[in-house]
């Protein structure tokens, strides 16, 4: 059996988000305890889960130790091999939102934006020094600074409590990931205006090479990709159910065609209601975008709708899976 290996973050918000995501889309992960670094997904035979540090997951895929993985986009673009075959399949899994930011000491009253920082770098250069920036993301940071015409700086490798770097004295400012900014503020640091280096969230990634010639892995990956996508798709939609009184001479199909709100995604499902009250009643069920719910309710009321209810859409499968199509297209390119 050609087993599929899925790498997931071992701890933190991305671990919790991954476990919830897989459970919610019917792919519950069976892990005996948090000290065991392997697991299974019982609903998919031949699928093994391995838990890794988030920063290590891109390299695990590049080395073909794992075939697929969940990782923050910041780590993916920082640590992946250039020109490799590891790609993103779903770029936003709906959790792990954070920003890689530039933060300077609160005491730097004259530094509030990138232009100020650029001027400071030139001033320091004239004095024979470079701006020292502590970060775990040298590639993303260097690219960002160069794109913003800041060329005179020194990257200081950092780990652990990076927020203390400016006060200890081994860096002038920092570039770090943050979700709320609270830790930065508590350490007397401020994010400069236009200082967001990279906006990140959890993503599903895969090494295309791992699927070359393996129909079994492709089938297993499709189960994962499609079910995750369907769960994400469903978050933007609601089901609406309504009872409408229809006149004897009224054509139901014409009424639907003349009222766009009744059409939903691809037209409603409707059926006659057995009602003790006189008249002809139909129940309509339609799927609409969440932001259109109140508009739909108002229109249905105008049509005489009663007993209007809404419910969540569990999973929503479109005609094609964007993520799986991307996998197959990239696989075809390798084979060509």
Legacy VTK file of the C-alpha trace (Angstrom):
# vtk DataFile Version 3.0
C-alpha trace
ASCII
DATASET POLYDATA
POINTS 336 float
0.000 0.000 0.000
1.311 3.436 -0.982
0.628 5.353 2.234
0.034 9.092 2.406
1.927 11.063 5.070
0.348 14.251 6.409
2.428 16.657 8.541
0.601 18.789 11.109
1.892 21.357 13.642
2.754 19.710 16.932
1.494 22.476 19.236
0.036 25.946 19.522
-2.807 27.662 17.708
-2.084 25.925 14.405
-2.225 22.515 16.099
-5.562 23.327 17.725
-6.940 24.795 14.505
-5.817 21.782 12.470
-7.385 19.279 14.866
-10.685 21.177 14.847
-10.676 21.577 11.061
-10.151 17.879 10.381
-12.717 16.887 12.986
-15.328 19.324 11.630
-15.024 18.002 8.083
-15.391 14.373 9.136
-11.694 13.491 9.194
-11.211 13.093 12.933
-7.596 12.421 13.954
-6.885 9.559 16.352
-3.914 10.457 18.588
-3.398 8.525 21.815
-1.829 11.451 23.717
0.086 14.673 23.102
3.454 12.972 23.639
2.922 10.668 20.682
4.038 12.255 17.426
2.145 10.004 15.034
-1.568 9.475 14.500
-4.095 8.174 12.009
-7.321 9.290 10.390
-9.503 6.171 10.749
-11.865 7.224 7.951
-9.001 7.120 5.401
-7.096 3.851 5.251
-3.397 4.206 4.534
-3.062 7.764 5.846
-0.471 8.519 8.525
-0.250 11.788 10.444
3.079 13.050 11.773
3.346 16.007 14.153
6.244 18.401 13.571
7.396 21.863 14.542
5.652 24.274 12.206
8.946 25.729 10.931
10.120 22.210 9.993
7.067 21.199 7.967
8.089 22.840 4.639
11.489 21.109 4.752
9.838 17.785 5.628
7.770 18.056 2.458
10.740 19.182 0.367
12.637 16.104 1.618
9.590 13.891 0.848
9.324 12.772 4.463
5.726 13.997 4.247
3.467 14.354 1.210
1.047 17.000 2.484
0.928 19.353 5.437
-0.723 22.220 7.245
1.519 25.209 7.892
1.401 28.971 8.287
2.054 30.768 5.008
4.824 32.720 6.742
6.747 29.514 7.473
5.986 28.099 4.036
7.463 31.034 2.129
10.355 31.460 4.569
11.549 27.861 4.731
10.512 26.162 1.487
13.117 25.272 -1.128
13.267 27.763 -3.993
12.079 26.274 -7.296
10.961 23.132 -5.478
7.762 21.196 -6.102
6.015 21.986 -2.811
2.989 24.188 -3.494
-0.062 25.556 -1.708
-3.329 23.754 -2.454
-5.626 25.754 -0.155
-4.137 29.096 0.885
-6.612 29.971 3.635
-7.913 27.262 5.951
-9.756 29.807 8.075
-7.491 29.940 11.133
-3.993 30.981 12.180
-4.410 34.616 11.110
-1.305 36.639 11.981
1.047 39.293 10.638
4.816 39.441 10.343
5.575 43.006 11.431
8.375 45.482 12.023
8.367 46.804 15.590
10.582 49.471 17.132
10.988 50.624 20.758
8.288 53.008 22.006
11.095 55.449 22.808
11.756 55.938 19.080
9.375 58.874 18.809
10.731 59.993 15.428
10.283 56.579 13.775
6.696 55.845 12.791
6.810 54.523 9.208
9.023 52.911 6.569
10.229 56.251 5.239
11.498 57.181 8.709
13.188 53.790 8.961
14.841 54.234 5.558
16.195 57.643 6.589
17.535 56.165 9.820
19.301 53.394 7.907
21.060 56.001 5.725
22.076 58.046 8.777
23.515 54.978 10.482
25.296 53.954 7.280
26.995 57.359 7.140
28.309 56.631 10.639
29.648 53.242 9.564
26.852 51.197 11.102
23.933 49.171 9.810
20.436 48.927 11.215
20.268 45.654 13.179
16.988 43.744 12.946
16.333 40.597 14.989
14.085 38.080 13.244
13.391 34.420 12.519
12.308 35.351 8.990
15.382 36.679 7.137
14.120 35.822 3.633
10.723 37.468 3.960
12.190 40.472 5.753
15.037 41.061 3.287
12.671 40.872 0.327
10.255 43.308 1.965
12.922 45.850 2.889
14.561 45.743 -0.540
11.171 46.207 -2.207
10.734 49.315 -0.060
14.173 50.759 -0.909
15.797 49.925 2.419
19.162 48.342 1.644
21.398 49.090 4.620
20.549 46.665 7.398
21.932 43.640 9.196
19.808 40.577 9.952
20.357 39.266 13.475
19.301 35.646 13.903
17.005 35.318 16.888
15.116 32.678 18.818
13.169 32.627 22.049
12.207 35.985 23.537
12.916 38.090 20.479
10.953 41.024 21.948
13.796 41.674 24.404
16.426 42.102 21.668
16.350 45.945 21.461
16.607 46.304 25.236
19.351 43.726 25.654
21.241 45.555 22.936
21.929 42.945 20.264
19.397 44.482 17.833
17.849 47.887 17.173
14.382 46.628 16.260
12.612 43.349 15.575
10.562 41.643 12.888
8.257 39.021 14.355
4.913 37.309 13.925
1.937 38.549 15.938
-1.790 37.884 16.048
-2.895 40.672 18.401
0.171 42.835 19.089
-0.302 42.422 22.853
3.117 40.879 23.524
4.807 43.668 21.570
2.987 46.355 23.546
3.782 44.642 26.840
7.456 44.776 25.873
7.291 48.489 24.987
7.446 47.949 21.246
5.272 49.566 18.574
4.425 48.381 15.070
5.363 51.066 12.572
2.849 52.288 10.010
3.035 50.287 6.760
5.227 47.844 8.676
3.318 44.649 7.906
5.917 42.499 6.175
3.632 39.550 5.452
0.059 38.553 6.316
-0.248 34.885 7.140
-2.794 32.167 7.828
-2.876 28.385 7.896
-2.605 26.711 4.485
-2.686 23.188 3.063
0.477 22.364 1.118
1.735 19.375 -0.872
4.884 18.187 -2.622
3.769 17.311 -6.150
6.715 14.935 -6.621
5.304 12.648 -3.931
2.193 11.950 -6.020
3.939 11.197 -9.289
2.913 7.672 -10.306
0.915 6.997 -7.131
-2.809 6.660 -7.799
-3.393 5.601 -4.181
-1.890 8.814 -2.792
-3.864 10.903 -5.272
-7.137 9.266 -4.201
-6.378 9.777 -0.502
-5.342 13.382 -1.059
-8.597 14.050 -2.908
-10.584 12.935 0.148
-8.688 15.420 2.309
-8.733 18.339 -0.130
-12.381 18.045 -1.137
-13.755 17.632 2.379
-11.736 20.563 3.730
-12.790 22.721 0.779
-16.446 21.765 1.214
-16.330 22.776 4.878
-14.699 26.112 4.026
-17.165 26.745 1.178
-20.108 26.127 3.495
-19.060 28.860 5.922
-20.152 31.542 3.447
-23.666 30.179 2.930
-26.956 29.613 4.748
-29.977 27.481 3.987
-33.351 29.222 4.080
-36.677 27.435 4.348
-39.964 29.281 3.810
-43.633 28.462 3.289
-45.387 30.466 0.553
-49.057 30.596 -0.360
-49.500 30.165 -4.124
-52.604 31.190 -6.041
-54.289 28.472 -8.099
-53.528 30.266 -11.360
-49.955 31.191 -10.367
-47.096 29.424 -12.142
-44.487 28.433 -9.559
-41.606 28.227 -12.026
-42.393 31.670 -13.452
-42.515 33.096 -9.929
-39.049 31.679 -9.240
-37.617 33.061 -12.482
-39.014 36.531 -11.792
-37.601 36.675 -8.238
-33.779 36.288 -8.226
-33.703 35.899 -4.462
-35.693 32.666 -4.808
-33.111 31.209 -7.148
-30.344 30.811 -4.573
-27.235 29.090 -5.912
-28.817 27.046 -8.695
-32.542 27.345 -8.098
-34.535 26.219 -5.043
-35.976 22.892 -4.064
-39.708 23.201 -3.511
-42.557 20.883 -2.651
-46.236 21.197 -1.836
-47.163 21.525 1.822
-50.059 19.483 3.203
-51.825 22.230 5.122
-55.094 22.279 7.073
-55.574 25.914 6.046
-57.277 26.687 2.736
-55.167 27.513 -0.287
-52.162 26.066 -2.024
-48.922 26.178 -0.035
-45.374 25.363 -1.081
-42.193 25.026 0.935
-39.073 26.483 -0.663
-35.528 25.607 0.391
-32.648 27.583 -1.053
-28.955 28.135 -0.365
-27.728 31.728 -0.379
-24.686 33.696 0.686
-24.659 34.599 4.359
-24.512 38.346 3.704
-27.746 38.086 1.667
-29.843 36.528 4.443
-31.694 39.668 5.555
-32.324 40.766 1.968
-33.778 37.329 1.269
-35.953 37.427 4.384
-37.339 40.840 3.393
-38.136 39.677 -0.151
-39.751 36.464 1.063
-41.945 38.435 3.459
-43.095 40.640 0.579
-44.138 37.487 -1.251
-46.159 36.408 1.776
-43.605 34.000 3.190
-44.209 32.619 6.675
-42.252 30.351 9.012
-38.911 31.491 7.582
-36.031 29.545 9.099
-32.288 29.457 8.473
-29.740 26.738 9.119
-26.040 26.183 8.629
-24.738 24.441 5.541
-22.610 21.539 6.752
-20.470 21.049 3.660
-20.780 22.521 0.180
-19.185 20.746 -2.774
-18.967 22.783 -5.971
-18.747 21.256 -9.439
-14.937 21.219 -9.287
-12.449 21.239 -6.432
-10.015 24.135 -6.826
-7.350 22.516 -4.649
-7.529 19.065 -6.229
-7.552 20.555 -9.734
-4.401 22.486 -8.820
-2.739 19.279 -7.617
-3.551 17.407 -10.843
-2.526 20.286 -13.111
0.854 20.628 -11.394
1.309 16.860 -11.510
0.616 16.898 -15.254
3.284 19.591 -15.681
5.867 17.383 -13.947
4.957 14.373 -16.083
5.231 16.468 -19.258
LINES 1 337
336 0 1 2 3 4 5 6 7 8 9 10 11 12 13 14 15 16 17 18 19 20 21 22 23 24 25 26 27 28 29 30 31 32 33 34 35 36 37 38 39 40 41 42 43 44 45 46 47 48 49 50 51 52 53 54 55 56 57 58 59 60 61 62 63 64 65 66 67 68 69 70 71 72 73 74 75 76 77 78 79 80 81 82 83 84 85 86 87 88 89 90 91 92 93 94 95 96 97 98 99 100 101 102 103 104 105 106 107 108 109 110 111 112 113 114 115 116 117 118 119 120 121 122 123 124 125 126 127 128 129 130 131 132 133 134 135 136 137 138 139 140 141 142 143 144 145 146 147 148 149 150 151 152 153 154 155 156 157 158 159 160 161 162 163 164 165 166 167 168 169 170 171 172 173 174 175 176 177 178 179 180 181 182 183 184 185 186 187 188 189 190 191 192 193 194 195 196 197 198 199 200 201 202 203 204 205 206 207 208 209 210 211 212 213 214 215 216 217 218 219 220 221 222 223 224 225 226 227 228 229 230 231 232 233 234 235 236 237 238 239 240 241 242 243 244 245 246 247 248 249 250 251 252 253 254 255 256 257 258 259 260 261 262 263 264 265 266 267 268 269 270 271 272 273 274 275 276 277 278 279 280 281 282 283 284 285 286 287 288 289 290 291 292 293 294 295 296 297 298 299 300 301 302 303 304 305 306 307 308 309 310 311 312 313 314 315 316 317 318 319 320 321 322 323 324 325 326 327 328 329 330 331 332 333 334 335
